């Protein structure tokens, strides 16, 4: 799967508050579908649909132990999103630093020239 497709699937999965809550719960340790469904006012099939979205995005994995289907978080799947966000954080940090420098120069009475960016 292409990196951009994976990134789209990750952000789509993270866009839903129920799925974020499920990931937060799984960050504490693996859980069954029934354990994950307990705090939500929704049916087990509805929770299963959320789990399928998270699984397709690679954010969780499920195994089978007898009749149980424990789910676990796959933290490495967030690496692509983390790197993408980090690139933007660096870009904006640099732009804000340049703006800070410009404002300091303006406070000091220095008029910015055409090449003072």
C-alpha positions as a Markdown table, in Angstrom:
| # | Residue | x | y | z |
|---|---|---|---|---|
| 1 | Unk | 0.0 | 0.0 | 0.0 |
| 2 | Unk | 1.3 | 3.5 | -0.9 |
| 3 | Unk | 2.4 | 5.7 | 2.0 |
| 4 | Unk | -0.2 | 8.3 | 1.1 |
| 5 | Unk | -3.0 | 5.8 | 1.1 |
| 6 | Unk | -1.8 | 4.5 | 4.5 |
| 7 | Unk | -1.7 | 8.1 | 5.8 |
| 8 | Unk | -5.2 | 8.8 | 4.5 |
| 9 | Unk | -6.5 | 5.6 | 6.2 |
| 10 | Unk | -4.7 | 6.5 | 9.5 |
| 11 | Unk | -6.2 | 10.0 | 9.6 |
| 12 | Unk | -9.6 | 8.7 | 8.6 |
| 13 | Unk | -9.5 | 6.2 | 11.4 |
| 14 | Unk | -8.3 | 8.8 | 13.9 |
| 15 | Unk | -11.0 | 11.3 | 12.9 |
| 16 | Unk | -13.7 | 9.5 | 14.9 |
| 17 | Unk | -13.8 | 10.0 | 18.7 |
| 18 | Unk | -15.0 | 6.5 | 19.3 |
| 19 | Unk | -12.0 | 5.0 | 17.5 |
| 20 | Unk | -9.7 | 7.3 | 19.3 |
| 21 | Unk | -11.2 | 6.2 | 22.6 |
| 22 | Unk | -10.8 | 2.5 | 21.6 |
| 23 | Unk | -7.1 | 3.2 | 20.8 |
| 24 | Unk | -6.7 | 5.0 | 24.2 |
| 25 | Unk | -8.1 | 1.9 | 25.9 |
| 26 | Unk | -5.9 | -0.5 | 23.9 |
| 27 | Unk | -2.8 | 1.6 | 24.8 |
| 28 | Unk | -3.4 | 0.2 | 28.3 |
| 29 | Unk | -3.3 | -3.4 | 27.0 |
| 30 | Unk | -5.1 | -5.8 | 24.8 |
| 31 | Unk | -8.9 | -6.2 | 25.2 |
| 32 | Unk | -11.7 | -8.3 | 23.7 |
| 33 | Unk | -14.4 | -6.8 | 21.5 |
| 34 | Unk | -16.9 | -7.1 | 24.4 |
| 35 | Unk | -14.5 | -5.3 | 26.8 |
| 36 | Unk | -14.0 | -2.5 | 24.2 |
| 37 | Unk | -17.8 | -2.2 | 23.6 |
| 38 | Unk | -18.7 | -1.9 | 27.4 |
| 39 | Unk | -18.1 | 1.9 | 27.8 |
| 40 | Unk | -20.0 | 2.8 | 24.6 |
| 41 | Unk | -23.8 | 3.2 | 24.1 |
| 42 | Unk | -23.6 | 1.1 | 21.0 |
| 43 | Unk | -24.0 | -2.5 | 19.9 |
| 44 | Unk | -21.2 | -5.0 | 19.7 |
| 45 | Unk | -21.5 | -5.0 | 15.8 |
| 46 | Unk | -21.1 | -1.2 | 15.7 |
| 47 | Unk | -18.0 | -1.5 | 17.8 |
| 48 | Unk | -16.8 | -4.3 | 15.4 |
| 49 | Unk | -17.2 | -1.9 | 12.5 |
| 50 | Unk | -15.0 | 0.7 | 14.2 |
| 51 | Unk | -12.4 | -2.1 | 14.9 |
| 52 | Unk | -12.4 | -3.0 | 11.2 |
| 53 | Unk | -11.6 | 0.6 | 10.3 |
| 54 | Unk | -8.8 | 0.6 | 12.8 |
| 55 | Unk | -7.5 | -2.8 | 11.6 |
| 56 | Unk | -7.6 | -1.7 | 7.9 |
| 57 | Unk | -5.5 | 1.3 | 8.9 |
| 58 | Unk | -3.0 | -1.0 | 10.6 |
| 59 | Unk | -3.6 | 0.7 | 14.0 |
| 60 | Unk | -4.7 | -2.5 | 15.7 |
| 61 | Unk | -4.4 | -6.2 | 15.2 |
| 62 | Unk | -6.7 | -9.0 | 16.3 |
| 63 | Unk | -5.9 | -12.6 | 17.1 |
| 64 | Unk | -8.1 | -15.6 | 17.8 |
| 65 | Unk | -7.8 | -17.5 | 21.1 |
| 66 | Unk | -10.6 | -20.0 | 21.2 |
| 67 | Unk | -13.8 | -18.0 | 20.8 |
| 68 | Unk | -12.1 | -14.8 | 22.0 |
| 69 | Unk | -10.8 | -12.2 | 19.6 |
| 70 | Unk | -8.4 | -10.0 | 21.6 |
| 71 | Unk | -7.3 | -6.7 | 20.0 |
| 72 | Unk | -4.0 | -4.9 | 20.5 |
| 73 | Unk | -2.7 | -1.6 | 19.4 |
| 74 | Unk | 0.0 | -1.4 | 16.8 |
| 75 | Unk | 1.9 | 1.7 | 17.8 |
| 76 | Unk | 4.3 | 1.6 | 14.9 |
| 77 | Unk | 1.4 | 2.2 | 12.5 |
| 78 | Unk | 1.3 | 5.8 | 13.8 |
| 79 | Unk | 4.9 | 6.4 | 12.6 |
| 80 | Unk | 3.8 | 7.6 | 9.2 |
| 81 | Unk | 1.4 | 10.2 | 10.6 |
| 82 | Unk | 3.9 | 11.2 | 13.2 |
| 83 | Unk | 6.6 | 11.9 | 10.6 |
| 84 | Unk | 4.1 | 13.8 | 8.4 |
| 85 | Unk | 3.0 | 16.0 | 11.3 |
| 86 | Unk | 6.6 | 16.5 | 12.4 |
| 87 | Unk | 7.6 | 17.9 | 9.0 |
| 88 | Unk | 4.9 | 20.5 | 9.3 |
| 89 | Unk | 5.8 | 21.3 | 12.9 |
| 90 | Unk | 9.4 | 22.0 | 11.8 |
| 91 | Unk | 8.2 | 24.2 | 8.9 |
| 92 | Unk | 5.9 | 26.2 | 11.2 |
| 93 | Unk | 8.6 | 26.5 | 14.0 |
| 94 | Unk | 10.9 | 28.0 | 11.4 |
| 95 | Unk | 8.3 | 30.4 | 10.1 |
| 96 | Unk | 7.3 | 31.5 | 13.6 |
| 97 | Unk | 11.0 | 32.0 | 14.5 |
| 98 | Unk | 11.4 | 34.2 | 11.4 |
| 99 | Unk | 8.3 | 36.2 | 12.4 |
| 100 | Unk | 9.6 | 36.6 | 15.9 |
| 101 | Unk | 12.9 | 38.0 | 14.5 |
| 102 | Unk | 11.0 | 40.4 | 12.2 |
| 103 | Unk | 8.9 | 41.6 | 15.1 |
| 104 | Unk | 11.9 | 42.2 | 17.3 |
| 105 | Unk | 13.6 | 44.1 | 14.5 |
| 106 | Unk | 10.4 | 46.2 | 14.1 |
| 107 | Unk | 10.3 | 46.9 | 17.9 |
| 108 | Unk | 13.9 | 48.0 | 17.7 |
| 109 | Unk | 13.0 | 50.5 | 15.0 |
| 110 | Unk | 14.6 | 48.7 | 12.1 |
| 111 | Unk | 12.5 | 48.9 | 8.9 |
| 112 | Unk | 12.5 | 45.5 | 7.1 |
| 113 | Unk | 14.1 | 45.5 | 3.7 |
| 114 | Unk | 13.0 | 43.5 | 0.7 |
| 115 | Unk | 15.4 | 40.7 | 1.6 |
| 116 | Unk | 14.7 | 40.5 | 5.4 |
| 117 | Unk | 12.6 | 37.3 | 5.5 |
